[in-house]
Amino acid sequence: MSIEDMDLELEAGGKTKFDVWRNRAGFFLAPLVFLVIWLVPMPSLKPEAHSLAAIIAAVVVFWICESLPMPVTALIGAALCIFLQVADAKSVLAPFADPLIFLFIGSFILARAIFLHDLDKRFAYGVLSLKWIGAKPSRILFAFGAVTAFISGWISNTATTAMMFAIGLSIIHFLFKHEKQTGIKINRNYATALMLITSFAASIGGLATPIGTPPNVIGLGFIRNLLGAEIPFFEWMLIGVPVVVVLYIFLFVYLNYLAPAGVKEIPGSAEMIARERAELGRWTRGQKSTVIAFALAVFLWVFSGVVALVAGDSSPIYKTISTRMPEAVGALTGAMLLFFLPGNAKGEKAITWAEAQKIDWGVVLLYGGGFALGVLSFQTGLAESIGKNLTTLLPLSGEFGLLVASVIVAILLSETTSNTASANMVVPVVIAIAQAQGIDPFVPAIGATMASSLGFMLPVSTPCNAIVYGSGYIPLMKMVRYGILLDIVGAIVIIALVSIIAPLIR
């Protein structure tokens, strides 16, 4: 299959019969579930909590079935909360103006500028053209995945996969063209490994920073608003970076072992990558401006955390900095700087509003709607009731037991629904269960947040998986086999590192 054929296949965006029926089923199941829960007597719940339970159940069904765009479902849930008087409009809509919303907006604008000026490609080809990589397939695989994971820590997993997917297809196209010309056979499993590491590394890399993937921001929002616990940018990285490093090393080792190229060197591959890099030309003014704005945002994100480590999080200087320069302000400062710094053309700026407004507003709305439902579940007492009831059903107890249970549930849920929906559903429930058991929810909540970004087994598990599956180089059962192994190891790594590191930043 040629690259052109693959592109056409991807654009077609065909759904399986299961997906079509799943989408249709939501329009029947969601209203049915809503009516059943709304009409069944629940004397232990207040009327507001009873109505909210029906709304959340319907929203969850719509999210799992994906009958409507997820942001639309979240907005419907918020509107129903107002209509059924779960709370007044001001209380329901307040989460849409949460500071983390503006962290999303600022980081999305920065990411848009990075794509607009091809900084992602410049970085990727710059790393792949390093001399130590050369023409060795295993080193190309390692560097390709490492670049993907690093970029994904700063911009969305899906956008990273889409960009690296095109580069990966170029490399595969070159390898098979070279095979025809020279007769040197390339193991087809290597193409599978290159595609899988594109998706898997993007999902793993998003755990490194709070802005790497929406579930991180969602979990942080619940932890801050429901527990009153702040996790600064740098302190999150103290947990996220070790998790990413350990998981990525494992990912590379097992893909390199199970799907080798079959040759030690591929003559000409280094030259091909060098040509691609050369086509990018010299650094433009727009690229330099974007680097300056992005570097400023990263400095502001990390600076307060460094001060906390040096002076302590109870010091006056840390409190002043964290109050006046939270992560949201750092993101907005970097993003707004783009409108002042020069772009490529004379008189043009690094980004225009026409480009900036192309960010993923759907994720912003989804976060606001999902966060509103989570907060209301605590305000109405619904979360407390759910926590007490589930406590009697869980075979595991205590902080570590709840951490294990929350990680496993989040991973299983993320296999069948989006990572964002998984975080919205699991994290507030975990907090409620912990409070019902009388234990600190902090560690289990972080574990659930991180585990929501896993889910590697199926093409529908993440948009990243769906993108690479469309290449035609990944048989379904191979994605399942390789994915389930990474799920298991991912659960072990998150449980181990979160249980060790998270208490140190509490």
For each residue, the residues with C-beta under 8 A, 3 or more apart:
1: 5 6 9 472
2: 5 6 173
3: 6 7 169 170 173
4: 7 8
5: 1 2 8 9
6: 1 2 3 9 10 169 470 471 472
7: 3 4 10 11
8: 4 5 11 12
9: 1 5 6 12 14 470 472
10: 6 7 13 467 470
11: 7 8
12: 8 9
13: 10
14: 9
15: 19 20 23
16: 19 20
17: 20 21
18: 21 22
19: 15 16 22 23 66 460
20: 15 16 17 23 24
21: 17 18 24 25
22: 18 19 25 26 65 66
23: 15 19 20 26 65 66 67
24: 20 21 27 28 67
25: 21 22 28 29 65 67
26: 22 23 29 30 61 62 64 65 66 67 68
27: 24 30 31 67
28: 24 25 31 32
29: 25 26 32 33 61 65
30: 26 27 33 34 58 59 61 62 65 67
31: 27 28 34 35 58
32: 28 29 35 36
33: 29 30 36 37 54 57 58 61
34: 30 31 37 38 54 55 57 58
35: 31 32 38 39 54
36: 32 33 39 40
37: 33 34 40 50 53 54 57
38: 34 35 50 51 54
39: 35 36
40: 36 37
41:
42: 45 50 53
43:
44: 385
45: 42 49 50 53 381 382 385
46: 49 50 380 381
47: 50 51
48: 51 52 85 86 87 380
49: 45 46 52 53 377 380 381 382 385
50: 37 38 42 45 46 47 53 54
51: 38 47 48 54 55 81 84 85 86
52: 48 49 55 56 81 86 373 376 377 380 382
53: 37 42 45 49 50 56 57 382
54: 33 34 35 37 38 50 51 57 58
55: 34 51 52 58 59 77 80 81 84 86 373
56: 52 53 59 60 77 373 377 382
57: 33 34 37 53 54 60 61
58: 30 31 33 34 54 55 61 62 77 80
59: 30 55 56 62 63 73 74 76 77 373
60: 56 57 63 64 421 425
61: 26 29 30 33 57 58 64 65
62: 26 30 58 59 65 66 67 68 73 76
63: 59 60 66 70 73 417 418 421 424 425
64: 26 60 61 416 417 421
65: 22 23 25 26 29 30 61 62
66: 19 22 23 26 62 63 70 417 418
67: 23 24 25 26 27 30 62
68: 26 62 72 73 76
69: 72 73 362
70: 63 66 73 74 362 366 418 420 421
71: 74 75 361 362 363 365 366 369
72: 68 69 75 76
73: 59 62 63 68 69 70 76 77 369
74: 59 70 71 77 78 365 366 368 369 370 372 373
75: 71 72 78 79 365 369
76: 59 62 68 72 73 79 80
77: 55 56 58 59 73 74 80 81 369 372 373
78: 74 75 81 82 92 93 96 368 369 372 373
79: 75 76 82 83
80: 55 58 76 77 83 84 86
81: 51 52 55 77 78 84 86 87 92 372 373 376
82: 78 79 85 86 87 88 89 92 93
83: 79 80
84: 51 55 80 81
85: 48 51 82
86: 48 51 52 55 80 81 82 92 376 380
87: 48 81 82 91 92 376 379 380
88: 82 91 92
89: 82 92 93
90: 93 94
91: 87 88 94 376 379
92: 78 81 82 86 87 88 89 372 376
93: 78 82 89 90 96 97 368 372
94: 90 91 97 98 372
95: 98 101 221 368 371 372 375
96: 78 93 101 365 368 369 372
97: 93 94 101
98: 94 95 101 221 225 368 371
99: 102 103 326 327 328
100: 103 104 217 220 221 327 328 367
101: 95 96 97 98 104 105 328 364 367 368
102: 99 105 106 328 329 331 332
103: 99 100 106 107 210 211 217 327 328 331
104: 100 101 107 108 211 214 217 363 364 367
105: 101 102 108 109 331 332 335 359 364
106: 102 103 109 110 297 328 330 331 332 333 334 335 336
107: 103 104 110 111 154 155 211 297 331 335
108: 104 105 111 112 156 359 360 363 364
109: 105 106 112 113 335 338 351 356 359
110: 106 107 113 114 155 290 293 294 297 331 334 335 338
111: 107 108 114 115 154 155 156 159 359
112: 108 109 115 116 351 355 356 358 359
113: 109 110 116 117 119 286 290 293 294 338 350 351 355
114: 110 111 117 119 120 154 155 290 294
115: 111 112 118 119 120 155 159 163
116: 112 113 286 290 351 355
117: 113 114 284 286 287 290 344 350
118: 115 121 122 280 287
119: 113 114 115 122 123 287 290 291
120: 114 115 123 124 151 155 160 163
121: 118 124 125 163 167 280
122: 118 119 125 126 277 280 283 287
123: 119 120 126 127 147 151
124: 120 121 127 128 147 151 163 164 167
125: 121 122 128 129 167 273 276 277 280
126: 122 123 129 130 277
127: 123 124 130 133 143 146 147
128: 124 125 133 140 143 144 147 167 273 277
129: 125 126 133 270 273 274 277
130: 126 127 133 143
131: 134
132: 139
133: 127 128 129 130 136 139 140 143 270
134: 131 139 265 270
135: 265 266 267 268 269 270
136: 133 139 140 264 265 266
137: 140 141 190 260 261 263 264 265 266
138: 141 142 256 260 261
139: 132 133 134 136 142 143
140: 128 133 136 137 143 144 171 266 269
141: 137 138 144 145 190 193 194 197 252 255 256
142: 138 139 145 146 252 256
143: 127 128 130 133 139 140 146 147
144: 128 140 141 147 148 164 167 168 171 194 197 198
145: 141 142 148 149 197 198 200 201 248 251 252
146: 127 142 143 149 150 201 248 252
147: 123 124 127 128 143 144 150 151 164
148: 144 145 151 152 160 161 164 197 198 201 202 205
149: 145 146 152 153 201 202 204 205 208 244 248
150: 146 147 153 154 205 208
151: 120 123 124 147 148 154 155 160 163 164 205
152: 148 149 155 156 157 160 161 201 202 203 204 205 206 208 212 213
153: 149 150 205 206 207 208 209 212 240 244
154: 107 111 114 150 151 209 211 212 294 298
155: 107 110 111 114 115 120 151 152 159 160
156: 108 111 152 159 160 206 213 214 360 363
157: 152 160 161 202 203 205 206 212 213 453 462 463 464
158: 161 162 202 462 463 464 467
159: 111 115 155 156 162 163
160: 120 148 151 152 155 156 157 163 164 202 205
161: 148 152 157 158 164 165 198 199 202 463 464 467 468
162: 158 159 165 166 467
163: 115 120 121 124 151 159 160 166 167
164: 124 144 147 148 151 160 161 167 168 198 202
165: 161 162 168 169 195 198 467 468 471
166: 162 163 169 170
167: 121 124 125 128 144 163 164 170 171 276
168: 144 164 165 171 172 194 195 198 468
169: 3 6 165 166 172 173 471
170: 3 166 167 173 174 272 276
171: 140 144 167 168 174 175 194 269 272 273
172: 168 169 175 176 191 194 195 473
173: 2 3 169 170 176 177
174: 170 171 177 178 268 269 272
175: 171 172 178 179 186 190 191 261 266 269
176: 172 173 179 180 186 191
177: 173 174 180 181
178: 174 175 181 182 184 186 266 267 268 269
179: 175 176 182 183 184 185 186
180: 176 177
181: 177 178
182: 178 179 267
183: 179
184: 178 179 263 266
185: 179 262 263
186: 175 176 178 179 190 191 261 262 263 266
187: 190 259 260 261 262
188: 191 192 473
189: 192 193 258 259 260
190: 137 141 175 186 187 193 194 259 260 261 262
191: 172 175 176 186 188 194 195 473
192: 188 189 195 196 259 473 474 475 478
193: 141 189 190 196 197 255 256 258 259
194: 141 144 168 171 172 190 191 197 198 473
195: 165 168 172 191 192 198 199 468 471 473 474
196: 192 193 199 200 255 259 468 474 478 479 482
197: 141 144 145 148 193 194 200 201 251 252 255
198: 144 145 148 161 164 165 168 194 195 201 202 464 467 468
199: 161 195 196 202 203 456 462 464 465 467 468
200: 145 196 197 203 204 251 456 464 482 483 486
201: 145 146 148 149 152 197 198 204 205 248 251
202: 148 149 152 157 158 160 161 164 198 199 205 206 464
203: 152 157 199 200 206 213 419 453 454 455 456 462 464
204: 149 152 200 201 207 244 247 248 251 490
205: 148 149 150 151 152 153 157 160 201 202 208 212 244 248
206: 152 153 156 157 202 203 212 213 216 453
207: 153 204 212 213 216 240 243 244 247 450 453
208: 149 150 152 153 205 212 237 240 241 243 244
209: 153 154 212 216 233 236 237 240 301
210: 103 216 217 220 231 233 236 301 327
211: 103 104 107 154 216 217 301 327 331
212: 152 153 154 157 205 206 207 208 209 216 240
213: 152 156 157 203 206 207 216 419 453
214: 104 156 217 218 363 366 367 419 420 423
215: 218 219 419 420 422 423 449 450 452 453
216: 206 207 209 210 211 212 213 219 220 236 240 449 450 453
217: 100 103 104 210 211 214 220 221 367
218: 214 215 221 222 367 370 371 420 423 424 427 449 452
219: 215 216 222 223 423 427 445 446 448 449 450 452
220: 100 210 216 217 223 224 231 236 449
221: 95 98 100 217 218 224 225 367 371
222: 218 219 225 226 227 371 374 427 428 431 445
223: 219 220 226 227 229 231 427 431 442 445 446 449
224: 220 221 227 228 229 230 231
225: 98 221 222 228 371 375
226: 222 223 374 375 378 428 431 441
227: 222 223 224 431 441 442 445
228: 224 225
229: 223 224 442 506
230: 224 322
231: 210 220 223 224 235 236 446 505
232: 235 236 304 305 308 322 327
233: 209 210 236 237 301 302 304 305 327 330
234: 237 238 301 302 304 305 306 308 309
235: 231 232 238 239 305 308 505
236: 209 210 216 220 231 232 233 239 240
237: 208 209 233 234 240 241 302 305
238: 234 235 241 242 501 504 505
239: 235 236 242 243 446 450 497 498 501 502 505
240: 153 207 208 209 212 216 236 237 243 244 450
241: 208 237 238 244 245
242: 238 239 245 246 497 501
243: 207 208 239 240 246 247 450 493 494 497 498
244: 149 153 204 205 207 208 240 241 247 248
245: 241 242 248 249
246: 242 243 249 250 493 497
247: 204 207 243 244 250 251 486 489 490 493
248: 145 146 149 201 204 205 244 245 251 252
249: 245 246 252 253
250: 246 247 253 254 486 489 493
251: 145 197 200 201 204 247 248 254 255 486
252: 141 142 145 146 197 248 249 255 256
253: 249 250 256 257
254: 250 251 257 258 482 485
255: 141 193 196 197 251 252 258 259 482
256: 138 141 142 193 252 253 259 260
257: 253 254 260
258: 189 193 254 255 482
259: 187 189 190 192 193 196 255 256
260: 137 138 187 189 190 256 257
261: 137 138 175 186 187 190 266
262: 185 186 187 190
263: 137 184 185 186 266
264: 136 137
265: 134 135 136 137
266: 135 136 137 140 175 178 184 186 261 263 269
267: 135 178 182
268: 135 174 178 271 272
269: 135 140 171 174 175 178 266 272 273
270: 129 133 134 135 273 274
271: 268 274 275
272: 170 171 174 268 269 275 276
273: 125 128 129 171 269 270 276 277
274: 129 270 271 277 278
275: 271 272 278 279
276: 125 167 170 272 273 279 280
277: 122 125 126 128 129 273 274 280
278: 274 275 281
279: 275 276
280: 118 121 122 125 276 277
281: 278 284
282:
283: 122 287 288
284: 117 281 287 288 344
285: 288 289 342 343 344
286: 113 116 117 289 290 342 343 344 348 350
287: 117 118 119 122 283 284 290 291
288: 283 284 285 291 292
289: 285 286 292 293 338 341 342 343 350
290: 110 113 114 116 117 119 286 287 293 294 338 341 350 351
291: 119 287 288 294 295
292: 288 289 295 296 337 341
293: 110 113 289 290 296 297 334 335 337 338 341 350
294: 110 113 114 154 290 291 297 298 334
295: 291 292 298 299
296: 292 293 299 300 333 334 337
297: 106 107 110 293 294 300 301 330 331 333 334 335
298: 154 294 295 301 302 334
299: 295 296 302 303 330
300: 296 297 303 325 327 329 330 333 334
301: 209 210 211 233 234 297 298 305 327 330 331
302: 233 234 237 298 299 305 306
303: 299 300 306 307 321 325
304: 232 233 234 307 308 318 321 322 325
305: 232 233 234 235 237 301 302 308 309
306: 234 302 303 309 310
307: 303 304 310 311 315 317 318 321
308: 232 234 235 304 305 311 312 313 315 318 322
309: 234 305 306
310: 306 307
311: 307 308 315 317 318
312: 308 315 318
313: 308 318
314: 318 319
315: 307 308 311 312 318 319
316: 319 320
317: 307 311 320 321
318: 304 307 308 311 312 313 314 315 321 322
319: 314 315 316 322 323
320: 316 317 323 324
321: 303 304 307 317 318 324 325
322: 230 232 304 308 318 319 325 326
323: 319 320 326
324: 320 321 329
325: 300 303 304 321 322 329 330
326: 99 322 323 329 330
327: 99 100 103 210 211 232 233 300 301 330 331
328: 99 100 101 102 103 106 331 332
329: 102 300 324 325 326 332 333
330: 106 233 297 299 300 301 325 326 327 333 334
331: 102 103 105 106 107 110 211 297 301 327 328 334 335
332: 102 105 106 328 329 335 336
333: 106 296 297 300 329 330 336 337
334: 106 110 293 294 296 297 298 300 330 331 337 338
335: 105 106 107 109 110 293 297 331 332 338 356
336: 106 332 333 339 340
337: 292 293 296 333 334 340 341
338: 109 110 113 289 290 293 334 335 341 349 350 351 356
339: 336 349 350 351 353 356
340: 336 337 349
341: 289 290 292 293 337 338 349 350
342: 285 286 289 348 349 350
343: 285 286 289 348 349 350 351 352
344: 117 284 285 286 348
345: 348
346:
347:
348: 286 342 343 344 345 352
349: 338 339 340 341 342 343 352
350: 113 117 286 289 290 293 338 339 341 342 343
351: 109 112 113 116 290 338 339 343 355 356
352: 343 348 349 355 356
353: 339 356 357
354: 357 358
355: 112 113 116 351 352 358
356: 109 112 335 338 339 351 352 353 359
357: 353 354
358: 112 354 355
359: 105 108 109 111 112 356 364
360: 108 156 363 364
361: 71 364 365
362: 69 70 71 365 366
363: 71 104 108 156 214 360 366 367 420
364: 101 104 105 108 359 360 361 367 368
365: 71 74 75 96 361 362 368 369
366: 70 71 74 214 362 363 369 370 420
367: 100 101 104 214 217 218 221 363 364 370 371 420
368: 74 78 93 95 96 98 101 364 365 371 372
369: 71 73 74 75 77 78 96 365 366 372 373
370: 74 218 366 367 373 374 420 421 423 424
371: 95 98 218 221 222 225 367 368 374 375 424
372: 74 77 78 81 92 93 94 95 96 368 369 375 376
373: 52 55 56 59 74 77 78 81 369 370 376 377 424
374: 222 226 370 371 377 378 383 424 427 428
375: 95 225 226 371 372 378 379
376: 52 81 86 87 91 92 372 373 379 380 382
377: 49 52 56 373 374 380 382 383 386 428 432
378: 226 374 375 381 382 383 384 428 431 432
379: 87 91 375 376
380: 46 48 49 52 86 87 376 377
381: 45 46 49 378 384 385
382: 45 49 52 53 56 376 377 378 385 386
383: 374 377 378 386 387 428 429 431 432
384: 378 381 387 388 432 435 436
385: 44 45 49 381 382 388 389
386: 377 382 383 389 390 429 432 433
387: 383 384 390 391 429 431 432 433 434 435 436 437
388: 384 385 391 392 436
389: 385 386 392 393
390: 386 387 393 394 429 432 433 436
391: 387 388 394 397 433 436 437
392: 388 389
393: 389 390
394: 390 391 397 401 402 405 433
395:
396: 401 402 404 405
397: 391 394 401 402 437
398: 401 402 437 439
399: 402 403 434 439 440 443 444
400: 403 404 499
401: 394 396 397 398 404 405
402: 394 396 397 398 399 405 406 430 433 434 437 439 444
403: 399 400 406 407 443 444 447 495 498 499
404: 396 400 401 407 408 495
405: 394 396 401 402 408 409 444
406: 402 403 409 410 426 430 444 445 447 448 451
407: 403 404 410 411 447 448 450 451 491 494 495
408: 404 405 411 412 451 491
409: 405 406 412 413 426 448
410: 406 407 413 414 422 423 426 447 448 449 451 452 454
411: 407 408 414 415 451 454 455 487 490 491
412: 408 409 415 416
413: 409 410 416 417 421 422 425 426 452
414: 410 411 417 418 419 422 451 452 453 454 455 461 462
415: 411 412 455 457 458 461 487
416: 64 412 413 460 461
417: 63 64 66 413 414 421 422 425
418: 63 66 70 414 421 422 462
419: 203 213 214 215 414 422 423 452 453 455 462
420: 70 214 215 218 363 366 367 370 423 424 452
421: 60 63 64 70 370 413 417 418 424 425
422: 215 410 413 414 417 418 419 425 426 452 455
423: 214 215 218 219 370 410 419 420 426 427 448 449 452
424: 63 218 370 371 373 374 420 421 427 428
425: 60 63 413 417 421 422 428 429
426: 406 409 410 413 422 423 429 430 448 451 452
427: 218 219 222 223 374 423 424 430 431 445 448 449 452
428: 222 226 374 377 378 383 424 425 431 432
429: 383 386 387 390 425 426 432 433
430: 402 406 426 427 433 434 441 444 445 448
431: 222 223 226 227 378 383 387 427 428 434 435 441 444 445
432: 377 378 383 384 386 387 390 428 429 435 436
433: 386 387 390 391 394 402 429 430 436 437 441 444
434: 387 399 402 430 431 437 439 440 441 444 445
435: 384 387 431 432 438 441
436: 384 387 388 390 391 432 433
437: 387 391 397 398 402 433 434
438: 435
439: 398 399 402 434
440: 399 434 443 506
441: 226 227 430 431 433 434 435 444 445
442: 223 227 229 445 446 502 503 506
443: 399 403 440 446 447 498 499 502 503 506
444: 399 402 403 405 406 430 431 433 434 441 447 448
445: 219 222 223 227 406 427 430 431 434 441 442 448 449
446: 219 223 231 239 442 443 449 450 498 502
447: 403 406 407 410 443 444 450 451 494 495 498 499 502
448: 219 406 407 409 410 423 426 427 430 444 445 451 452
449: 215 216 218 219 220 223 410 423 427 445 446 452
450: 207 215 216 219 239 240 243 407 446 447 453 454 494 498
451: 406 407 408 410 411 414 426 447 448 454 490 491 494
452: 215 218 219 410 413 414 419 420 422 423 426 427 448 449
453: 157 203 206 207 213 215 216 414 419 450
454: 203 410 411 414 450 451 486 487 490 491 494
455: 203 411 414 415 419 422 458 461 462 487
456: 199 200 203 461 462 465 479 482 483 484 486 487 490
457: 415 461 479 480 483 484 487
458: 415 455 461 465 479 480 483
459: 465 466 469 476 479
460: 19 416 465 466
461: 414 415 416 455 456 457 458 465 483
462: 157 158 199 203 414 418 419 455 456 465 466
463: 157 158 161 466 467
464: 157 158 161 198 199 200 202 203 467 468
465: 199 456 458 459 460 461 462 468 469 479 483
466: 459 460 462 463 469 470
467: 10 158 161 162 165 198 199 463 464 470
468: 161 165 168 195 196 198 199 464 465 471 473 474
469: 459 465 466 474 476 479
470: 6 9 10 466 467
471: 6 165 169 195 468 474
472: 1 6 9
473: 172 188 191 192 194 195 468
474: 192 195 196 468 469 471 478 479
475: 192 478 479
476: 459 469 479 480
477: 480 481
478: 192 196 474 475 481 482
479: 196 456 457 458 459 465 469 474 475 476 482 483
480: 457 458 476 477 483 484
481: 477 478 484 485
482: 196 200 254 255 258 456 478 479 485 486
483: 200 456 457 458 461 465 479 480 486 487
484: 456 457 480 481 487 488
485: 254 481 482 488 489
486: 200 247 250 251 454 456 482 483 489 490
487: 411 415 454 455 456 457 483 484 490 491
488: 484 485 491 492
489: 247 250 485 486 492 493
490: 204 247 411 451 454 456 486 487 493 494
491: 407 408 411 451 454 487 488 494 495
492: 488 489 495 496
493: 243 246 247 250 489 490 496 497
494: 243 407 447 450 451 454 490 491 497 498
495: 403 404 407 447 491 492 498 499
496: 492 493 499 500
497: 239 242 243 246 493 494 500 501
498: 239 243 403 443 446 447 450 494 495 501 502
499: 400 403 443 447 495 496 502 503
500: 496 497 503 504
501: 238 239 242 497 498 504 505
502: 239 442 443 446 447 498 499 505 506
503: 442 443 499 500 506
504: 238 500 501
505: 231 235 238 239 501 502
506: 229 440 442 443 502 503
